[in-house]
Amino acid sequence: MKTLLFLLALLVGGSAGAADLLEPEQAFRFSARAVEAGAVEVRFAIADGYYLYRDRLRFSAERARLGQPELPAAIPHKDEFFGEMPIYRGGVNIRVPVQADGRFELKVISQGCADAGVCYVPMESKATLQLAGAGAPIRDEPRFSLYASDLDIAHLLQGNLALVLGGFLVLGLLLAFTPCMLPMIPILSGIIAGEGTRLNKSRALGLSLIYVFSMALTYALAGIGAAYAGSLIASYLQNVWVLGAFALIFVALALSMFGLYELRLPGFLHQRLYASQERLQGGRIASVAAMGVFSAVIVSPCVSAPLAGTLLQISRSGDVVLGGAALFALAIGMGLPLIAVGVSEGALLPKAGAWMVTVRKFFGALLLGVALWIIAPMLPSTVESLAWGALIVGSAIYLGVLRTRSRWWQAIGAVALVLGVALLVSAFTGRESAGRTAWTRVASVAELDQRLVSPGRPVMLDFYADWCVSCKEMEKLTLSDPRVRAELDRLLLLQADVTAANEADRALLKRFSLFGPPGIIFFDAQGREIPGLRVIGYQPPERFLKTLAAVTGH
């Protein structure tokens, strides 16, 4: 009876509003592509004012065997005719495992409605596909390493909970030694040094635990939010005004370490930082926790494969608990060395005397470095080199390392001066711009698809943004390597600049289930993505050469 009423509604509603409705192919734009050696991705781009039934989706194939489709979490919806029917709005990406030799035809049955009260008859969509890397050996198990692809990490999240959390803790520990974590050290060190005569090992441990725990909790919550928002929170914060404001905060904190005023870390955020001599009071705990939150959002580690893979799995499965727990374990792993640094400072730093003044000035200089690090992505290369050179030379002179009687500190001061002067000189050489990679820019999905039509040689697609620190590290340290450049000459080099984060940029990222740069995707000579070779985050030249060798076969 419900089915009969539904069909009557189709007829009546269809005749009443057909002139204002989109054709089903326009309302629910279908596309499918091979994304891995054993899977395809089906996508429906759903127009505004329309929705697609999750439970009406049916998948079949000729000359192939399909696995269980991985349907993302849907929106609850109470249908007038069918009762509770979860739906999708805006768009949906569905991963479907496939076993096939050669080309096969995928058939998808879908059904949706318009908010105007009109529903469509089931729509049949077809696509002829060939699995990426067909004929190549297929890995039965995804890799669990720092250089695993985001898709590998997403698959690993479907395993045993204890093993997943333990593995992510280890991955976090490995990520802790990447350049993106360096700004965390002077921030926590400044907090510890700010304790002065009250500092001891137990107090340093308590402060470090509070800082790392709040950072990890914020990191996990921000990751969950990013999985549902479809982009990283950092992409909304990385503009010159926001970064400038946060850099000024660290400048203010540095000036307080220099003794220009009495406010201590974390500066104006609190008035009760040192309410007790013996134990941590609520105001102090809140102040350190606030710095942990601040660090996770603003000076957070760059996009890595574990982060990207976890966000991908959350968006696919809707399993917030597992995804959030994995991100929390990842952040705790990244914070373990910070805890070790904090405790060691509590044991080694002087508690009083003239040394304490020098220590505070040293950490003040480090905080100025954090401020410069924050705004560096927005600075021209020449200005950045000048700023770092001036900071290093100025800090060495201000700290008086050349006036000290210690030969050890004199040697450190001499090295700092040489490094600073070298940076100042390099700012005027202009050699860096001549060695940049010659990219061909793509600004939309349509433009990318046009470039991937039988390119005739392997293709490398790089996702870049001006505010992406790892992107610039990759360009300066890895892609500039002569050995890497020789291999890149064999490839068609495409780059998607997603700095503006506009609709076209988001569509490009969503095409490959990415949440932000950096990300490098490789395609074969027929324009099909090569499975298992995605590069998410920074890779050193030696590791990246192995990836390129797998792409080119050399």
VOLUMTI-520389 format. One record per residue (C-alpha): x, y, z; chain; residue in one letter; residue number from 0. Coordinates in steps of 0.05 Angstrom, whole numbers. Each point is the difference from the previous one (the first is absolute). Layout:
xx, yy, zz, chaine, residu, num
X, Y, Z, A, A, NUM $
...
REM end
This chain:
xx, yy, zz, chaine, residu, num
0, 0, 0, A, M, 0 $
57, 48, 17, A, K, 1 $
33, -14, -66, A, T, 2 $
-65, 15, -37, A, L, 3 $
-8, 67, 37, A, L, 4 $
72, 16, -16, A, F, 5 $
-10, -13, -74, A, L, 6 $
-63, 43, 0, A, L, 7 $
41, 56, 32, A, A, 8 $
51, -7, -55, A, L, 9 $
-54, 9, -53, A, L, 10 $
-37, 56, 33, A, V, 11 $
61, 37, 24, A, G, 12 $
36, -11, -65, A, G, 13 $
-55, 31, -42, A, S, 14 $
-8, 59, 48, A, A, 15 $
72, 22, 4, A, G, 16 $
36, -31, -58, A, A, 17 $
15, 67, -31, A, A, 18 $
40, 22, 62, A, D, 19 $
37, -64, 14, A, L, 20 $
68, -21, -24, A, L, 21 $
9, -62, -42, A, E, 22 $
22, -58, 45, A, P, 23 $
68, -2, -33, A, E, 24 $
10, 73, 19, A, Q, 25 $
-30, -5, 70, A, A, 26 $
43, -61, 16, A, F, 27 $
63, 5, -42, A, R, 28 $
33, -68, -3, A, F, 29 $
74, -15, -9, A, S, 30 $
45, -59, 14, A, A, 31 $
75, -11, -1, A, R, 32 $
51, -53, 19, A, A, 33 $
38, 24, 62, A, V, 34 $
39, -61, 20, A, E, 35 $
22, -68, -27, A, A, 36 $
-62, -31, 32, A, G, 37 $
-52, 54, 6, A, A, 38 $
-40, 53, -37, A, V, 39 $
-32, 64, 26, A, E, 40 $
-71, 17, -18, A, V, 41 $
-20, 73, 9, A, R, 42 $
-67, 35, -4, A, F, 43 $
1, 76, -1, A, A, 44 $
-68, 18, 27, A, I, 45 $
-30, 67, -19, A, A, 46 $
-26, 48, 54, A, D, 47 $
-72, -15, 18, A, G, 48 $
6, -74, -16, A, Y, 49 $
19, -63, 39, A, Y, 50 $
19, -72, -15, A, L, 51 $
-25, -61, 38, A, Y, 52 $
57, -40, 30, A, R, 53 $
-38, -66, 3, A, D, 54 $
-23, 5, -72, A, R, 55 $
71, -6, -27, A, L, 56 $
15, -65, -37, A, R, 57 $
66, -20, -32, A, F, 58 $
15, -54, -52, A, S, 59 $
53, -13, -52, A, A, 60 $
13, -41, -62, A, E, 61 $
67, -37, -5, A, R, 62 $
16, 19, 72, A, A, 63 $
-17, -20, 72, A, R, 64 $
-19, 55, 48, A, L, 65 $
12, 2, 75, A, G, 66 $
-43, 34, 53, A, Q, 67 $
-7, 74, -17, A, P, 68 $
27, 47, 54, A, E, 69 $
-59, 47, 10, A, L, 70 $
16, 64, 39, A, P, 71 $
-43, 21, 58, A, A, 72 $
-66, 29, -25, A, A, 73 $
-48, 53, 26, A, I, 74 $
-61, -27, 38, A, P, 75 $
-64, 14, -39, A, H, 76 $
-72, -20, 12, A, K, 77 $
-33, -15, -67, A, D, 78 $
-75, 9, -9, A, E, 79 $
-7, -67, -35, A, F, 80 $
58, -43, 24, A, F, 81 $
11, 23, 71, A, G, 82 $
72, 9, 25, A, E, 83 $
44, 6, -63, A, M, 84 $
71, 27, 8, A, P, 85 $
19, 49, -55, A, I, 86 $
59, 36, -30, A, Y, 87 $
2, 74, -18, A, R, 88 $
53, 40, -37, A, G, 89 $
39, -60, -23, A, G, 90 $
24, -69, 19, A, V, 91 $
63, -41, -15, A, N, 92 $
-7, -76, 5, A, I, 93 $
59, -48, -2, A, R, 94 $
-17, -67, -31, A, V, 95 $
50, -58, 3, A, P, 96 $
8, -35, -68, A, V, 97 $
34, -62, -27, A, Q, 98 $
9, 4, -75, A, A, 99 $
48, -15, -57, A, D, 100 $
0, 53, -53, A, G, 101 $
-58, 47, -15, A, R, 102 $
-69, -10, 30, A, F, 103 $
-67, 35, 2, A, E, 104 $
-27, 27, 66, A, L, 105 $
-75, 10, 8, A, K, 106 $
-29, 42, 57, A, V, 107 $
-75, 7, 16, A, I, 108 $
-18, 62, 41, A, S, 109 $
-62, 38, 19, A, Q, 110 $
-11, 69, 28, A, G, 111 $
-50, 55, 10, A, C, 112 $
-7, 76, -1, A, A, 113 $
-18, 40, 61, A, D, 114 $
-59, 26, -40, A, A, 115 $
-34, -67, 14, A, G, 116 $
14, -34, -66, A, V, 117 $
39, -66, -3, A, C, 118 $
34, -31, -60, A, Y, 119 $
-6, -71, -26, A, V, 120 $
62, -42, 12, A, P, 121 $
58, 23, -44, A, M, 122 $
50, -47, -32, A, E, 123 $
71, 25, -10, A, S, 124 $
56, -37, -35, A, K, 125 $
75, 9, -6, A, A, 126 $
53, -41, -36, A, T, 127 $
62, -5, 44, A, L, 128 $
67, -33, 6, A, Q, 129 $
32, -8, 67, A, L, 130 $
61, 45, 13, A, A, 131 $
64, -38, -9, A, G, 132 $
-35, -61, -28, A, A, 133 $
48, -56, -9, A, G, 134 $
47, 24, 55, A, A, 135 $
8, -40, 64, A, P, 136 $
-52, 19, 52, A, I, 137 $
18, 7, 73, A, R, 138 $
-45, -41, 44, A, D, 139 $
14, 44, 60, A, E, 140 $
9, 75, 3, A, P, 141 $
65, 27, 25, A, R, 142 $
7, 27, 71, A, F, 143 $
56, 51, -4, A, S, 144 $
13, 74, 3, A, L, 145 $
1, 1, -77, A, Y, 146 $
-64, -41, -10, A, A, 147 $
-52, 32, -44, A, S, 148 $
-64, 30, 30, A, D, 149 $
-40, -57, -31, A, L, 150 $
45, -51, 35, A, D, 151 $
-11, 34, 66, A, I, 152 $
-76, 2, -11, A, A, 153 $
0, -75, -12, A, H, 154 $
42, -13, 62, A, L, 155 $
-53, 36, 43, A, L, 156 $
-47, -58, -15, A, Q, 157 $
44, -47, 41, A, G, 158 $
5, -19, 74, A, N, 159 $
-11, 60, 45, A, L, 160 $
59, -13, 46, A, A, 161 $
48, -10, -58, A, L, 162 $
-27, 63, -35, A, V, 163 $
11, 44, 61, A, L, 164 $
68, -30, 15, A, G, 165 $
21, 9, -73, A, G, 166 $
-23, 72, -1, A, F, 167 $
38, 14, 64, A, L, 168 $
64, -25, -34, A, V, 169 $
-15, 40, -63, A, L, 170 $
-9, 62, 43, A, G, 171 $
67, -12, 33, A, L, 172 $
32, -3, -69, A, L, 173 $
-36, 64, -22, A, L, 174 $
27, 35, 63, A, A, 175 $
68, 4, -33, A, F, 176 $
-24, 34, -64, A, T, 177 $
13, 75, -10, A, P, 178 $
-73, 18, 11, A, C, 179 $
4, -18, 74, A, M, 180 $
60, 46, 13, A, L, 181 $
-40, 62, 20, A, P, 182 $
-32, -39, 56, A, M, 183 $
67, -7, 36, A, I, 184 $
13, 75, 14, A, P, 185 $
-73, 10, 20, A, I, 186 $
2, -54, 53, A, L, 187 $
72, 19, 19, A, S, 188 $
-22, 71, 11, A, G, 189 $
-56, -24, 46, A, I, 190 $
49, -42, 40, A, I, 191 $
53, 55, 3, A, A, 192 $
-53, 50, 23, A, G, 193 $
-7, -39, 66, A, E, 194 $
65, 30, 26, A, G, 195 $
18, -20, 71, A, T, 196 $
-64, -42, 6, A, R, 197 $
25, -49, -53, A, L, 198 $
13, -73, 17, A, N, 199 $
-7, -67, -36, A, K, 200 $
-70, -16, 25, A, S, 201 $
-25, 70, -17, A, R, 202 $
32, -4, -69, A, A, 203 $
-33, -68, -11, A, L, 204 $
-68, 27, 21, A, G, 205 $
5, 60, -47, A, L, 206 $
23, -44, -57, A, S, 207 $
-56, -50, 9, A, L, 208 $
-52, 55, 1, A, I, 209 $
29, 32, -62, A, Y, 210 $
4, -65, -40, A, V, 211 $
-68, -26, 23, A, F, 212 $
-36, 64, -19, A, S, 213 $
37, 2, -67, A, M, 214 $
-19, -73, -14, A, A, 215 $
-73, 10, 18, A, L, 216 $
-5, 62, -44, A, T, 217 $
35, -36, -57, A, Y, 218 $
-50, -57, 3, A, A, 219 $
-61, 45, 4, A, L, 220 $
26, 45, -56, A, A, 221 $
13, -62, -43, A, G, 222 $
-71, -25, 11, A, I, 223 $
-27, 68, -19, A, G, 224 $
44, 1, -62, A, A, 225 $
-25, -69, -22, A, A, 226 $
-72, 26, 0, A, Y, 227 $
16, 70, -27, A, A, 228 $
41, -29, -57, A, G, 229 $
61, 44, 12, A, S, 230 $
52, 13, 54, A, L, 231 $
-13, 55, 50, A, I, 232 $
69, 27, -16, A, A, 233 $
-23, 18, -70, A, S, 234 $
-49, 51, 30, A, Y, 235 $
52, 29, 48, A, L, 236 $
58, 7, -48, A, Q, 237 $
-8, 71, -24, A, N, 238 $
46, 59, 11, A, V, 239 $
-45, 34, 52, A, W, 240 $
-11, -61, 44, A, V, 241 $
72, -23, -5, A, L, 242 $
25, 70, 14, A, G, 243 $
-44, 5, 63, A, A, 244 $
26, -67, 27, A, F, 245 $
72, 19, -16, A, A, 246 $
-9, 64, 40, A, L, 247 $
-23, -42, 59, A, I, 248 $
66, -38, -1, A, F, 249 $
39, 65, -8, A, V, 250 $
-35, 26, 62, A, A, 251 $
17, -64, 38, A, L, 252 $
72, 6, -23, A, A, 253 $
5, 71, 24, A, L, 254 $
-25, -21, 68, A, S, 255 $
55, -52, 2, A, M, 256 $
49, 56, -15, A, F, 257 $
-25, 35, 63, A, G, 258 $
-33, 60, -33, A, L, 259 $
-62, -11, 43, A, Y, 260 $
-23, -46, 55, A, E, 261 $
-52, -42, -36, A, L, 262 $
26, -70, -7, A, R, 263 $
-18, -59, -45, A, L, 264 $
-52, -4, -27, A, P, 265 $
-4, 75, 7, A, G, 266 $
-66, 36, 1, A, F, 267 $
-41, -64, -1, A, L, 268 $
2, -2, 76, A, H, 269 $
9, 41, 63, A, Q, 270 $
9, -58, 47, A, R, 271 $
59, -37, -30, A, L, 272 $
39, -8, 64, A, Y, 273 $
-53, -2, 55, A, A, 274 $
37, -55, 38, A, S, 275 $
72, -16, 15, A, Q, 276 $
-9, -74, 11, A, E, 277 $
-55, -27, -46, A, R, 278 $
-35, 15, -65, A, L, 279 $
-62, 42, 12, A, Q, 280 $
-60, 1, -46, A, G, 281 $
22, 65, -34, A, G, 282 $
69, -29, -17, A, R, 283 $
-30, -65, -26, A, I, 284 $
-48, 40, -44, A, A, 285 $
56, 44, -26, A, S, 286 $
44, -58, -21, A, V, 287 $
-60, -38, -29, A, A, 288 $
-18, 62, -41, A, A, 289 $
70, 1, -29, A, M, 290 $
-8, -73, -18, A, G, 291 $
-65, 15, -36, A, V, 292 $
31, 60, -34, A, F, 293 $
60, -41, -23, A, S, 294 $
-43, -56, -28, A, A, 295 $
-42, 48, -42, A, V, 296 $
52, 51, -22, A, I, 297 $
68, -34, 3, A, V, 298 $
-29, -69, -13, A, S, 299 $
40, -55, -35, A, P, 300 $
-6, 1, -75, A, C, 301 $
-45, -46, -39, A, V, 302 $
26, -71, 2, A, S, 303 $
-23, -67, -26, A, A, 304 $
-26, -23, 69, A, P, 305 $
-41, 64, 7, A, L, 306 $
-26, 0, -71, A, A, 307 $
-17, -75, 2, A, G, 308 $
-37, 8, 66, A, T, 309 $
-41, 58, -25, A, L, 310 $
-16, -40, -63, A, L, 311 $
-25, -60, 40, A, Q, 312 $
-42, 44, 47, A, I, 313 $
-33, 33, -60, A, S, 314 $
-13, -68, -32, A, R, 315 $
-24, -40, 59, A, S, 316 $
-25, 52, 49, A, G, 317 $
37, -36, 56, A, D, 318 $
17, 61, 42, A, V, 319 $
21, -40, 61, A, V, 320 $
53, -41, -35, A, L, 321 $
25, 58, -43, A, G, 322 $
3, 47, 59, A, G, 323 $
36, -51, 43, A, A, 324 $
51, -13, -56, A, A, 325 $
13, 75, -7, A, L, 326 $
7, 7, 75, A, F, 327 $
50, -58, 3, A, A, 328 $
38, 31, -59, A, L, 329 $
4, 68, 36, A, A, 330 $
22, -33, 65, A, I, 331 $
56, -35, -37, A, G, 332 $
21, 66, -30, A, M, 333 $
-1, 30, 70, A, G, 334 $
43, -53, 36, A, L, 335 $
66, 33, -20, A, P, 336 $
-28, 67, 23, A, L, 337 $
-13, -31, 69, A, I, 338 $
71, -26, 1, A, A, 339 $
26, 70, -18, A, V, 340 $
-43, 32, 55, A, G, 341 $
23, -49, 54, A, V, 342 $
73, 7, -20, A, S, 343 $
-5, 75, 4, A, E, 344 $
-30, -7, 70, A, G, 345 $
62, -39, 20, A, A, 346 $
53, 39, -38, A, L, 347 $
-21, 73, -2, A, L, 348 $
29, 45, 55, A, P, 349 $
-49, 22, 53, A, K, 350 $
30, 67, 17, A, A, 351 $
58, 46, -13, A, G, 352 $
28, 37, -61, A, A, 353 $
-7, -63, -42, A, W, 354 $
-75, 4, 6, A, M, 355 $
-1, 68, -34, A, V, 356 $
39, -28, -59, A, T, 357 $
-45, -61, -5, A, V, 358 $
-62, 44, -2, A, R, 359 $
31, 43, -55, A, K, 360 $
18, -62, -40, A, F, 361 $
-71, -26, 2, A, F, 362 $
-25, 69, -17, A, G, 363 $
43, -3, -64, A, A, 364 $
-30, -68, -15, A, L, 365 $
-70, 28, 7, A, L, 366 $
18, 55, -50, A, L, 367 $
20, -57, -46, A, G, 368 $
-69, -31, 9, A, V, 369 $
-32, 67, -18, A, A, 370 $
42, 3, -63, A, L, 371 $
-16, -73, -16, A, W, 372 $
-74, 15, 3, A, I, 373 $
2, 56, -51, A, I, 374 $
56, -29, -43, A, A, 375 $
-49, -33, -50, A, P, 376 $
-27, 68, -17, A, M, 377 $
67, 34, -10, A, L, 378 $
38, 5, -66, A, P, 379 $
62, -43, -1, A, S, 380 $
47, 60, 3, A, T, 381 $
-36, 30, 60, A, V, 382 $
-1, -68, 36, A, E, 383 $
75, -9, -8, A, S, 384 $
13, 71, 24, A, L, 385 $
-45, -10, 60, A, A, 386 $
32, -66, 21, A, W, 387 $
70, 27, -10, A, G, 388 $
-15, 62, 41, A, A, 389 $
-32, -40, 55, A, L, 390 $
59, -48, 6, A, I, 391 $
53, 54, -2, A, V, 392 $
-39, 45, 47, A, G, 393 $
-14, -56, 50, A, S, 394 $
74, -20, 1, A, A, 395 $
21, 71, 15, A, I, 396 $
-56, 13, 50, A, Y, 397 $
16, -64, 39, A, L, 398 $
73, 21, 3, A, G, 399 $
27, -67, -23, A, V, 400 $
61, 35, -29, A, L, 401 $
16, 35, 66, A, R, 402 $
-2, -62, 42, A, T, 403 $
63, -32, 26, A, R, 404 $
-24, -69, -19, A, S, 405 $
33, -24, -64, A, R, 406 $
-59, -46, -11, A, W, 407 $
-49, 57, -2, A, W, 408 $
47, 42, -41, A, Q, 409 $
2, -56, -52, A, A, 410 $
-77, -3, 0, A, I, 411 $
-3, 75, -8, A, G, 412 $
49, -1, -58, A, A, 413 $
-41, -54, -35, A, V, 414 $
-64, 40, 11, A, A, 415 $
31, 63, -29, A, L, 416 $
26, -38, -61, A, V, 417 $
-68, -32, -12, A, L, 418 $
-36, 66, 9, A, G, 419 $
46, 37, -47, A, V, 420 $
-7, -56, -51, A, A, 421 $
-76, 8, 2, A, L, 422 $
6, 75, -8, A, L, 423 $
46, -9, -60, A, V, 424 $
-45, -55, -31, A, S, 425 $
-58, 48, 2, A, A, 426 $
32, 41, -56, A, F, 427 $
29, -56, -43, A, T, 428 $
-66, -16, -35, A, G, 429 $
21, -71, -14, A, R, 430 $
-59, -33, 32, A, E, 431 $
-52, 24, -50, A, S, 432 $
42, -26, -58, A, A, 433 $
-3, -71, 28, A, G, 434 $
-75, -6, 11, A, R, 435 $
-39, -57, -30, A, T, 436 $
-34, 16, -66, A, A, 437 $
-72, -17, 16, A, W, 438 $
-60, 1, -46, A, T, 439 $
-57, 29, 41, A, R, 440 $
-70, -31, 0, A, V, 441 $
-56, 41, 31, A, A, 442 $
-61, -47, -6, A, S, 443 $
-21, -72, -5, A, V, 444 $
-18, 10, -73, A, A, 445 $
69, 28, -16, A, E, 446 $
33, -58, 37, A, L, 447 $
-42, -52, -37, A, D, 448 $
20, 32, -66, A, Q, 449 $
74, -6, 19, A, R, 450 $
-9, -73, 20, A, L, 451 $
-29, -22, -67, A, V, 452 $
56, -46, -26, A, S, 453 $
58, 43, 25, A, P, 454 $
50, -49, -31, A, G, 455 $
46, 0, 61, A, R, 456 $
-9, -6, 75, A, P, 457 $
-32, 60, 34, A, V, 458 $
15, 32, 68, A, M, 459 $
-55, 43, 30, A, L, 460 $
22, 44, 58, A, D, 461 $
-49, 35, 47, A, F, 462 $
30, 65, 25, A, Y, 463 $
-19, 61, 41, A, A, 464 $
40, 62, 19, A, D, 465 $
-14, -13, 74, A, W, 466 $
21, -73, -3, A, C, 467 $
66, -8, 37, A, V, 468 $
13, -72, -23, A, S, 469 $
-13, 21, -73, A, C, 470 $
57, 50, 5, A, K, 471 $
44, -50, 35, A, E, 472 $
-13, -49, -56, A, M, 473 $
17, 52, -53, A, E, 474 $
63, 26, 34, A, K, 475 $
30, -64, 29, A, L, 476 $
-25, -57, -44, A, T, 477 $
-22, 24, -69, A, L, 478 $
62, 43, -6, A, S, 479 $
46, -61, 8, A, D, 480 $
37, -13, -67, A, P, 481 $
-15, -74, 3, A, R, 482 $
-74, 14, 10, A, V, 483 $
-1, 51, -56, A, R, 484 $
29, -51, -48, A, A, 485 $
-57, -48, 15, A, E, 486 $
-52, 56, -4, A, L, 487 $
21, 13, -71, A, D, 488 $
-33, -66, -19, A, R, 489 $
-68, 23, 27, A, L, 490 $
-55, 49, -19, A, L, 491 $
-1, 47, 60, A, L, 492 $
-68, 28, 19, A, L, 493 $
-14, 44, 61, A, Q, 494 $
-66, 20, 32, A, A, 495 $
9, 64, 40, A, D, 496 $
-56, -2, 53, A, V, 497 $
23, 62, 38, A, T, 498 $
-66, 36, -13, A, A, 499 $
-41, -60, 25, A, A, 500 $
-56, 19, -48, A, N, 501 $
-53, -47, -28, A, E, 502 $
44, -25, -56, A, A, 503 $
57, -14, 49, A, D, 504 $
-46, -39, 47, A, R, 505 $
-26, -40, -59, A, A, 506 $
71, -19, -20, A, L, 507 $
17, -22, 71, A, L, 508 $
-66, -39, 6, A, K, 509 $
13, -35, -66, A, R, 510 $
58, -37, 35, A, F, 511 $
-31, -1, 70, A, S, 512 $
53, 48, 26, A, L, 513 $
-12, 50, 56, A, F, 514 $
56, 48, -17, A, G, 515 $
71, 6, -26, A, P, 516 $
52, -28, -4, A, P, 517 $
-19, -59, -43, A, G, 518 $
32, -30, -62, A, I, 519 $
-38, -48, -45, A, I, 520 $
32, -41, -56, A, F, 521 $
-33, -24, -64, A, F, 522 $
24, -48, -53, A, D, 523 $
8, 17, -74, A, A, 524 $
-74, -14, -12, A, Q, 525 $
-21, 50, 54, A, G, 526 $
-20, -52, 53, A, R, 527 $
21, 11, 72, A, E, 528 $
56, -47, 21, A, I, 529 $
-22, -33, 65, A, P, 530 $
41, 1, 64, A, G, 531 $
47, 57, -21, A, L, 532 $
-34, 61, 29, A, R, 533 $
46, 47, 37, A, V, 534 $
-34, 35, 58, A, I, 535 $
46, 47, 38, A, G, 536 $
74, 11, -6, A, Y, 537 $
47, -53, -28, A, Q, 538 $
76, 7, 0, A, P, 539 $
36, -7, -68, A, P, 540 $
23, -72, 13, A, E, 541 $
-70, -24, 15, A, R, 542 $
-32, 40, -56, A, F, 543 $
49, -29, -50, A, L, 544 $
-26, -69, 17, A, K, 545 $
-71, 24, -13, A, T, 546 $
21, 30, -68, A, L, 547 $
35, -65, -18, A, A, 548 $
-64, -38, 11, A, A, 549 $
-37, 50, -45, A, V, 550 $
50, 1, -58, A, T, 551 $
25, -72, 6, A, G, 552 $
73, 23, 2, A, H, 553 $
REM end
